[in-house]
Structures are given as structure tokens and as C-alpha cells.
Amino acid sequence: MVTTQPFPRLLAAEIDGRCQNIRYRQNQFHRLQSALVQNIDQIKDAIAVDSGHSSEEVRAEICLAIKEIRTHYASLDLKKDLEVEYRVANGRDNTDGKRGVGIVYIVPCSHTMFFSVLAALSAAVAAGNCVVLELMKNTMALPGVLKKILPQALDADTFAISEERPDSAFLKRVHMVVQNDSVPFSRNTLSSPTSSRTVALVDRTANISAAAEALVSARFAFGGRSTYSPDVVLVQEFAMKEFVEAIIQRASKYLGGQNGEARQTVVNPRRASSGISLLDAAHKDASARVIVSGSEWGVVEVLDRRKSSLLQRKVSEKVLVLHPVTSLDDAIDFSNSLGTLAATYAFAAPAAAKYLTQFIDSYSSWVNHVPTDLLIGPAYPINQPTSRETRYSISSLQIPRPQFVTETSNTALVREIISTAVGHSTKSNDAWREALAPLPPIGQAEGKRIGFFEQGIITGGVITLFSLVATLSTLGIYGYAAVRRLGA
């Protein structure tokens, strides 16, 4: 049964710390995994109806979602948990003590919703939290299936489903995991970027064939609706011709069916974006050319206008947008003009890739590959450590609660200073002299290295001197010739 706000049973469970018990969390994981496996066919059919994804894409989403459960379950170590719990009793500091944030309120995204729900839910349970999952009434099939399965599998004292947004008083006391743009960012929110762009860069030093393969797959897989599908591919202008040829070859291969026709799935009306499609806009844009296209897909090159709307929008279709750049610095400048990016894919030699990813402002950067698993589910939460194994780390849904038994050297120092009259304590005087002593040397030999500005001055001086010598030499030659003519 779907619980309505204000979820009194969860509030009571949060107070008594029921989810802190590791055996309780392990049992919840077993019940959750078992219920999902028993209803896997129903889940698979619902995902296919909602998304229009291929059977292989549906299977990939389910496998990745179940793996999230298994990975977070494996992180629950009873032996280690007991060791941490009894550190203080054994006279030791518990410097890395943590507990769950309390109640986690999950607002899932519609893109690959099954994975998105389980990624957040399993992390929240493993971290020791009660969970409220928001599944509002709509025409999608999967929410109805989850409303039937999850409440039967999980303890009603620590898990609930909400069909409407609770009032602000309740939301202020919970920790929110927001995967869409329906909730503004706040202090107690793990928010995934939904409007931030994803940019790929292809330098002339890149493996052009491998870059084309990776980027075509990333743009066309899962309906092209992932936050991490590249919104624009910046290609070094000298490599554009070769890259376009590789893209055309890969696109036709990726979308080709058994009869050579474009393999397309029906776009679900629930999931389609409103307004004119990007492909239609490209046909009308004088600065763009459609390189190749089919039904609901295409490859477009924006030639010269940096302010073209095709370069400014978040793409949620099977349309790959290319744009030439003149240099690495040009690519960096344009990328940074788009704001902080959701992700950057740099296809280049290691030195060039290092330069690109160092100076482009992006939440994450990936060199010479696109991690296909990122196309499933929400983006990583903003400004949180990125876990390569799970979408949400357990620590992101916990708060530090350290316990200290021993005192530090700083404690002893301050106690010595304030409890003894100045001038009557050797330790106090030593501490005073140490505080006022110069910092250790940086270890760089004086005058033996030429810095950036010094190098510029020297270079400018050499150029000036060379120009002066050349000018005097030229004048000397002309003067000598004039004297000889006069003498003749």
C-alpha cells in the first residue's frame, strides 16, 4: 500500500536507528533482490513499453541495476562493522565513524527509470537510511509495477512510496536524491545535472576510427536520451574529412537492419520531447548541413556560427552534431563557454588529452573512450566523488560522526601554553619560537631555472636583437653599394 505523508513510521524508525543494524540492511537486500528476480519478466516488459529500447538495451539496464544491488550488498561487512562499533570500548579513536543521513527521499528520472531507482535505493539502504521513493501517477508502465513489488519486498517501517510531493516541512528534514530538474539545488540535496551539456573532442592525433565508433554508439544508444550522450563533437578541422567518413560508415552499420534499412524503434509518445526536432531545425539552419540522416536519426555538421541554436541545446534525440575547431585552445574556449559540462570525452594523444581535460570545466572527463554504462541512469551527483563501480557512493548518503579517545599534540600544546605563565615554561617558549620560525625552503635553486615570464623576456630580447642586426646589416649593404657607385 502506498503511504502518504508525513510517513510517521519512517520518522519513528529514524529516531530508533533501526537501519543502523547491519543484519537488518542485509536482510532488506535479500528481500529486494528476490522480489525483483521473481517479477523480472513483468519488469522487462514494462521497461520495453515505456522506453522503446531494443531487447538488448533493456537487458543491459536490468543487469546493471541488479549489479548495483549486489555491489552495495557486498560492501556490508559485519566483522568490520563490529570492529568500528567497539573501537571506543577498546580505548581507540573512531576517526572515520559514520551513520546514515536518516531519511532519503528519491526523485527518479524517467530515462532508464528501473536502474535510476535501484541505483539510489540500494545506496541509501546500504548507507543505513530509511527511504521514500517518489512515483507520481502517470501513464508509464514501470512505476505501477514498482508500486506493486517494492512495498511487498521492503519493510514498511523503513520504506515508503509517495505519489505526491510532501510539504516543505518534511522535505527540510530529509536528504533528497534528485535525478531530474523538478527540485532546486539545496544543502541537503544530491542533484544530478540534467541540462549541462556533454562535449566530445576529437584531435588530429586521435585514433579517428575508434573515436567515431565510440561516439556514434554513445549518441544513438538508448534513444539518445542520456545526459552523457555527446551533445556536440568538436573536431580538429584537419581531421574533419576523415572523421566524417568514419562516422558515416559507423552510423550506417549501427542503424542498419537485416535488409539494409535503418533499424528504428517506435518513439514512445510519453517520452518524446516537445517542439521542433533537432533534425528539422538543422535542415532550416543556413550554417548547418545534414551529412546523413534517416527516420528519426541523423549526423549534422554546424559549419561556422558559434551562436547557432544547434550548438546551444541539450540533445535528446538520435542526432550527432559535429563542429570544427581550429586548435586545442579553440576547443577549450568553446567548451567553457557552455558552462560546467556534465562530461568531456577527449580523443587525442595523451599529452593533448591531458591539456584538454585539465582546462575544460567538466564534472568528469574521460580519455579515448566513452564508458557505455554511463548512458544508463542519471548523471553522477554534482560535486561528489565519482565511483566507477556504482552511480551513488555509500559515503554520499552518510554523515561523519567521529568519536575520539586520545588527545592530539595540538591539545597538549594549547593546554601547556594557557596553563603556564609566559616565560616560566620551556615547552611554551619552544612552541613560541617554532611558531615564529620561517617556513622550510621550497628546495628550488636560486637563479638556475627560467620561468615563464623570464623566458618571454629573453625570447622578446632575442627577437629584437635579431631584428636590429638584420636592419643594420641591410643598411650597411645598401650604404656600401652607394659608396661604390659614387666612387665609380
N, C-alpha and C positions, 0 to 999 in steps of 0.2 A: 504494500500500500504506500502511496506517495505521501510523504509527510509535509505539512505546511509549516511555515514559520510560526513561532520563533525556535522550533526544534528543541524543546525542553529536555528531551532525553539525551541529546548530544551535549547540551550545556552541563548536564549533571555528570556525564561520563568524562567531560573535560576536567571538571573540578576534582573528581576522584582519581584521575590519572590512569584510567583503565588501559589506554592504548600504550602506556609505557612498558607494559609487561611484554617481553619478547615472545613468550609462548602464545600469548593472545594474538599477536601480529602474525606469527607463523600459521596458526590455525585459520586466520582470516584469508591468508594467501591460498591455502589448500582449498578452502571452500570456493573461493573466487575462481581459481583455475579449473576446478572440477565442473562448476556450473557452466563455464564458457565452453569447455570441451563437449559437454553433453548437448549443448544447443548450437554447435558450430555451424551446422547446415543452415539453420534459420538466420544466424548472423551473416553468413556468407551471402545468402540471397538478398538480405536487406541492404548490405553494402553495395551489391551489384545494381540493385534497383535505384538507389539514391545517387550513385556516382556515375554510372555508365562506364566504369572502368572495365578493362579486359579481365578475364578469369585469372590470368597470371598476376595482374596488378592487385586484384582482390586477395589472392593467396599471399602475396608478398606483404600486404598490410596486416593480415591476420598473423602471419608468422612473426613479424616484427613486434606486434603488440603482445603476443604471448611471451616472446623473449624478454620484453620489459618486465613482465611479472616474474619470470624465472630469475632474471639478473638481480632484481631488488630482493627477492626472497633469499637468494644465495648470500646476500650481504648481511643477513641476520645471523649473528654468531653468538650463541648462548654463552660459551666459555669466555669470550672476550667481554660480553656484556656484564657478566658476573664479576670479572676482574675489575672493570671500570666502577661498578657499583660499590665494591668493598675497598677501594683504594684508601678512602679516608679512615675507615675502620682499621686498616692495616698501617696507619700512620704515614700515608703517602699523599702527595698532591694529585688532584684530579683536574689537571690544567685544561684538558680538552673535553670536559663534561658538557653534554648537550641534552636537550629534550625537544620534543615536538613543539611546533608553534601553537598547538591547541586544536583549533577547528580550521580546516582548509576548505574553502569554497571554490569550486571549479566551474569556470565558464568555458566550455569547449568550442572549438571552431568546427565549421561544417566540413572542411576539407579533410578527408580520411578520418572521420569522426571516431571510428572504433579505436584506432591507435591513439588518437589525441586524448580520448577519455582514459584509456588504460595507462598511458604513459604518466599522466598526472595522478591518477588514482593510486597506482601501485607505489609511486614515490611517496605520496602522502601517508599511505598505510605503513610503509617501511620506516618512515621517519617518526612514527608514533603519534599520529593525529587522527581525530575524528574527521569525517569527510561529508560535505554536502555537494552533490552534483546537480548543476542546473541543466534541466532538459525541458525547455519550454515547448508548448504544444505547437506543432507544425505538421506539414504534410509528408515529412520524411519518414521512412520506414524504420530506420535503425533506432531512433530514440524510443519508440514503442517497444521494441524488442529488449532494449536495455532496461527499461522501466519494469519489465516483467522478470528479467533474470537477476539483476543486481540486488534488489531488496530481499529476494529469497535466499541469496547466497551469503550476504554480509549481515552482521549483527545490527539490528535496528537501533541499538543504543549508541552506536558509533558511526552509522552511515544512514544517509537520507537523500532523497531526490526532491528537488524543488522545481515546480512548474512555473514559478513566477519569481521575480527578483525580490528578495526580502528588503525591509526598510533599512535606512541608513544606520540606525542604531545597532542593528545586528551586524551589518557589514563592517562597522568600525571595530568590532571585537574579533573578527575572523581574519585569516590570511587568505587573500584571493589569488588564484591562478587563472589568469585571463589570457585566452588564446585568440580573441578577436578584438575588435575596436569598440566594443559596447561599453567598456568601463574605463574612465580616465585613470592614468597612472597615479599611484599614491604610494605612501611609505610602506604599507603592508600588502603590496601587490607584486606578484611575479608576472610581468607583462611580456608577451611575445610581440615583436614588431610585425605589423601586418601591412603597413603602407610603405615601409622602407624598401628601396629598390635593391635588386641583386644585379651586379655587373660582372661580366666576364671580359678578360683582356687577353688578346692573342698577339704576341710579339712575333717579329720575323724570325727570332731564334727558337720558336716553339716547334714541337712536333705537330705540324698542321693537321695531319690525318687523325691523330689521336685527339686533338682538341675538337675537331669537327664531330667526331663520333660521340665524345662526352657531352658536348653542348646540344647537339640535336636530341639526344636521349633525354637530357635534363629539361629541355623545353617542351617536348611533346609527350613525355610520360605523365600519367595521372591527370590527363586532361589539361595540362599546362597551368594548373591552378595552385601549385605550390609556391609558398613565399620564396623558396630557394631556387625556383626556375629562373634562369637568367632573363632579366628584363631588357637588357641591351648587351650586345657583344661589341666591344671596341677592338678593331683590328688594325694593326700597323699597315699603313697604306701600301707599302711594297709587298705585303703578304696577302692583300685582299683578293687578288685574282685566284691564287692557288687555294685560298681558304673557301671562297665561294664555290669553286669546282668541287672541293671535298664535301662541302655542306649539301650541295645538290645531290651528289652521289649517296650520301648517308640518309638524307631526308626521303628520297625515293625508296631506298631499301627499308627504312624503318616503317614507312607508312604503306608500303606495297603489300597487297594481298596476294593470294594464290594466282589470281588472274591478272596481276599487274595493276589492279585498280587500287586507289587509296583505301587503306583499311581504316574505317571510321566507326566510332560508336555514336549512338544517338545522344545528343546533348540533352541532359535532363532539364526540363523547364524550371525545376526547383533550384537548380544550381547555376543556371545561366546568368551572366551579368547583364544589366540593363544598358540601354543606349546603343550607339553605333559600334559595330565591331572594329577592332584594330585593323583588320584586313581591309574593310571597306574604307576606313579613314586613310589607309596607305594608298589606295587607288586614287583618292582625291587630293593627296598631298603632292604638290609640284616638286618638292625636294626629295621625294622618295620614289623608288622603283621596286616593284614586286618581282623578285627574281624567279620564284617558282611558287605555285600555290595549287591547292586542291579544295575539296569540300571541307570547310572549317579549319584549314591549316595553310601556312604559307611561310616564306622566307622573304624578308623585306630589307632593303638597304636604304638608309637615310643618308643622302649624299653630302649636303653641306650645311644645312640650317641647324645650328645647335639648339635653337629655341623651338624646333618642331615639336608639336604635341606628342608625336610618336616616341620621342626620347624622354618625355616628362611623365609618362603614365606608368602605373603598375600594371603589368601584363598578366592576364588570367586566361589566356587562350593559347592555342597551339600555333603561335606566330613567333618566329625568331627574328629579332630586329638587329641588324648589323649597322655599324657606323665606323668610318675610317678615322684614324688618328695619325698625326704626323710623327709622334715620338712618345717615349715613356712619360715625359713631363706633361705632354698634352693629354695623355690618358689620365694621369693623376689629377690634373686640374679639372677636367670634365667630371670625373668620378666624384671628386669632393664638392663640386657644385650641386650635386644631387642630395647633399646631406649625409648623415651617417648611414652607411649601407647595411642591409641585412647580412650580406655575404659578398665576398670577392673571390672570383676564380681567376688565377693568374697562370696563363700558359706561356711559359718562357724559359730560357736558360736560368739556372739557379741564381746567378748574380742579378739578372734583370728582374726575376720574380721577387727576390729579396727587396729590391729597390721599390717595386710597385706596392707590395704588401706592407712595407714599412711606412709609406707616406700616404696611403689611401685610408681614410677614416671608415672603418668597417667593423661590425661586431665580430666577424670571424673571417679568416682568409684561408683559402685552400689552393695549393700549388700543384699545377699539372694534373688535376683530377677533380671530378665532381662526385662527392660521396652520395651515391644514389639513395641511400636510406634517408637522407635529409629531405628528400622530396615527399616523404610520408610524414604527416603530422604537422604540429605547429612549429614555428621557429623557436630556437633557444631563447629563454627569457633574457631580457635586456640586462647587460652589465652583471651577469652571473658567470662563474667559472663554467666552461664548456666541458661536458662529459662526453667522451667518444663512445661510451657504452650505453648510456641511457639519455633520454631527452631532458629529464629533470634529475639533478643530483639530490640525494637524500639530505645533504647538508643545507641545501637551499630552502628546505622546509623544516629546519630545526633552528633553535636559538641557543647560543652558548650559555651554559650555567656552570662555570668552573668552581671548584672547591679547593681551598689552599690550607695546608697544614704547616708547612715550613715558611720561615720568613726569608726575604731576599737580602742581598747585600745593601740595597738601597734603604731598606727599612732599618738595618743596623746603623748605617751611616747617619741618617737623619736623626735617629734616636740619640746617637753619640753627640751630635752637634748641638741639639736643642737642650740636652740634659746636662751639659757641661759648660761652665763659664769660658768664654773665648780667651785663649792664651794659657789655659790650665790643662789642656788635653793634647797629647801628642797626636792622637788619631785625628782630632778635629783640625789641628794645624796642618797635618799631612793632607787631609781632604781638601782644605782650602787652597794649598799650594798646587795640588793636582788639578783642581777646577780652573785655576787661572793660568796654567801652563799652556804653551802653544800646542796646536794640533800637530800630529805626526806629519812629516813631509810626504808629499804625494809621490815621490820617487822618480820624478822626471828630471833628467839632467838639464841644467841651465844652458840655454843658447845652442843646443845641439839639434833641436828639431825646428823645422819650419812649419808654422801654422798656416791656416787657410788665408788669412789676411796678409801675412808676410809673403806668402807665395804669390798672391795677387800683385803686391807692390813690386816684387822682384820681376815678375813677368812684364808688368807695365813698364818698368825701367828698361828692361832689355829691348822691348819693342821700340820705346822712344829713342834709345841709343842707336839701334839699328837704323831707324828712320833718319836720324841726324847724320850718321855716317854715310848713308846712301845719298842723302841730299848734298853733302859736302863733296862727295866723290863725283856726282853728276856735274855740280858747278865747276869743279876742278877740270873735268874733261872738256866742258864747253869753253872754259877760260883758256885752257892750253891751246885748243883749236883756234880760238880768236886771235891769240898772240901770234901763232904761226902764220895765219892769214895776213896779219898786219906786217909781219916781217918779210913776207914774200912780196 
